[in-house]
Amino acid sequence: MANQTDLFAKTRSAGLIVFVAVSLGLVLLLITQIGSQTIWSEDARNFAGQPRLWPAIGLAVMAFGFGLHLLRMRHRRPNRLDWMEARRWLEPAEYAGWFMIYVFTVPIIGFLPMSITFACALVWRLGYRGKPPFILAAIFAVATAILFKTLLSVNIPGGQIYRFLPGELRSFFLTYL
């Protein structure tokens, strides 16, 4: 016969209940969207070749696993440590936000000026206040722009502010900056 302590999940990891609940919610959201994001093809050669089948199986297995895990944790409620741990997980999302701002402002301001601004802003955000880190960040941004625009020939659209420059200068900025 099983020991009484084996009947209840041993979940002492901080943030685990929050992670399981949020993951189950996301999986259920994805399941509701599977009909609009995948197709059931009449042209598939066999059942296993259906584009919707394997994503549906994956989501069903995840939903079952997270649901079972949450069911085993039904007596555990999130405490202060769980929420502190969940907040720590969200901290890297700040840098994703910084990157999205960068991506949306490059077509407006231009690749080189925005790269210098972005690199210096991140150096400031990381807590550096002296001149050397900002100079190194600016050098890194210029080197990155040279690498992408000149050596790798990546086609990055010029900034909208470049259209206010005189003719030859505008052509130079659009081509190299």
C-alpha positions in Angstrom: 0.0 0.0 0.0 1.3 3.5 -0.8 2.5 5.7 1.9 0.3 8.7 2.6 3.1 11.2 1.7 3.3 9.7 -1.8 -0.3 10.7 -2.6 0.4 14.4 -2.6 2.8 16.2 -5.0 6.0 17.4 -3.4 6.1 20.9 -4.9 8.4 23.2 -3.0 10.0 24.9 -6.0 9.3 28.6 -5.9 7.2 29.6 -8.9 6.2 26.1 -10.0 2.5 26.6 -9.4 2.5 29.9 -11.3 4.5 28.3 -14.2 2.2 25.3 -14.5 -1.0 27.4 -14.4 0.3 30.0 -16.9 1.6 27.2 -19.2 -1.7 25.4 -19.1 -3.5 28.6 -19.9 -1.3 29.3 -22.9 -1.7 25.8 -24.2 -5.4 26.0 -23.9 -5.3 29.4 -25.8 -3.2 27.7 -28.5 -5.7 24.9 -28.8 -8.5 27.3 -29.3 -6.6 28.9 -32.2 -5.5 25.7 -33.9 -8.4 25.8 -36.4 -7.5 29.2 -37.7 -3.7 28.6 -37.7 -3.5 25.2 -39.3 -5.4 23.4 -42.0 -6.9 20.0 -42.6 -5.9 19.1 -46.1 -7.8 16.8 -48.4 -4.6 16.4 -50.5 -2.6 14.8 -47.7 -1.2 11.4 -48.7 -2.1 9.9 -45.3 -3.4 10.7 -41.9 0.0 11.4 -40.5 0.7 13.9 -43.2 -2.1 16.2 -42.1 -0.7 19.7 -41.3 -3.0 20.0 -38.3 -2.3 16.6 -36.8 1.1 16.9 -35.1 0.5 20.4 -33.6 -2.8 19.1 -32.2 -1.2 16.0 -30.7 1.6 18.2 -29.2 -0.8 20.6 -27.7 -3.1 17.9 -26.4 -0.1 16.1 -24.7 1.0 19.4 -23.2 -2.5 20.2 -22.0 -2.8 16.8 -20.5 0.6 17.0 -18.7 0.1 20.5 -17.4 -3.5 19.7 -16.3 -2.4 16.5 -14.5 0.4 18.4 -12.8 -2.0 21.2 -11.8 -4.4 18.6 -10.5 -1.7 17.1 -8.3 -1.0 20.5 -7.0 -4.6 21.4 -6.3 -3.9 21.9 -2.5 -1.1 24.3 -3.1 -1.8 28.0 -3.4 0.7 30.5 -4.8 2.6 32.3 -2.0 4.8 35.3 -1.9 7.9 33.3 -3.1 6.0 32.0 -6.1 5.1 35.6 -7.2 8.6 36.8 -6.6 10.0 34.0 -8.8 7.4 34.8 -11.5 8.4 38.4 -11.4 12.1 37.3 -12.0 11.0 35.4 -15.1 9.5 38.5 -16.5 12.6 40.6 -16.1 14.2 39.5 -19.5 11.0 40.7 -21.2 12.2 44.2 -20.7 15.1 43.6 -23.1 12.7 42.2 -25.7 10.7 45.5 -25.3 13.9 47.4 -25.9 14.6 45.4 -29.0 11.1 45.9 -30.4 11.5 49.7 -29.9 14.8 49.5 -31.8 13.2 47.5 -34.6 10.3 49.9 -35.0 12.4 53.0 -34.9 15.2 52.0 -37.4 13.0 52.7 -40.4 12.2 56.2 -39.0 15.6 57.3 -37.7 18.0 55.1 -39.7 20.2 52.1 -38.9 23.4 53.8 -37.8 21.9 56.6 -35.7 19.5 54.2 -34.0 22.2 51.6 -33.4 24.3 54.1 -31.7 21.4 55.4 -29.6 20.3 51.8 -28.8 23.8 50.7 -27.7 24.3 53.7 -25.5 20.8 53.4 -24.0 21.5 49.8 -23.1 24.8 50.7 -21.6 23.0 53.3 -19.5 20.3 50.8 -18.5 22.9 48.4 -17.3 24.2 51.0 -14.9 27.3 52.3 -16.5 27.7 56.1 -16.2 31.3 56.8 -17.3 32.5 57.9 -20.7 34.5 54.7 -21.7 31.5 52.3 -21.8 29.5 54.8 -23.9 32.4 55.3 -26.3 32.8 51.5 -26.6 29.1 51.1 -27.2 29.2 53.7 -30.0 32.2 52.1 -31.6 30.4 48.7 -31.4 27.3 50.2 -33.1 29.4 51.8 -35.9 31.3 48.5 -36.4 28.0 46.6 -36.5 26.6 49.0 -39.1 29.7 48.7 -41.2 29.6 44.9 -41.0 25.9 44.7 -42.0 25.6 47.4 -44.6 29.0 47.2 -46.2 30.6 43.7 -45.7 27.4 41.6 -45.6 25.4 43.9 -48.0 22.3 43.5 -45.9 19.5 45.6 -47.4 18.3 47.7 -44.5 15.8 50.5 -45.4 17.1 54.0 -44.9 15.5 56.2 -42.2 12.7 58.5 -43.1 14.6 61.5 -41.7 17.2 61.0 -44.4 14.7 62.5 -47.0 15.3 66.0 -45.4 19.0 65.9 -46.4 20.4 67.5 -49.5 20.8 65.2 -52.6 24.3 63.8 -52.5 24.3 63.6 -48.7 20.9 61.8 -48.8 22.3 59.2 -51.3 25.3 58.6 -49.1 23.2 58.2 -45.9 20.7 55.8 -47.7 23.5 53.7 -49.1 25.9 53.5 -46.1 24.1 54.6 -43.0 
